[in-house]
């Protein structure tokens, strides 16, 4: 059941992040789910870092605050991906 919650969290957070971030990100439904899952890890890790001052890998949960953190993490992930892919080209 935990994997299903991760997929739902990834879909919700990835879709919201893609809607907020300007431009076209592509990737389809699987890319959106993966983006949201990455966002959950990025957002959760940044949340732990800002709260404690220590870096630790953490992930947000399927809750309203968890979705907000995952959306913010997914926006950071989109920004970093765009910055890295533009330099490589």
Protein Blocks (a to p, Z undefined) as FASTA:
>chain_A
ZZmmmmmmmmmmmmmmmmmpgcjeehijmlmmmmmmmmmmmmmmmmmmmmnopacddddd
ddfklmmmmmmmmmmmmmmmmmmmmmmZZ
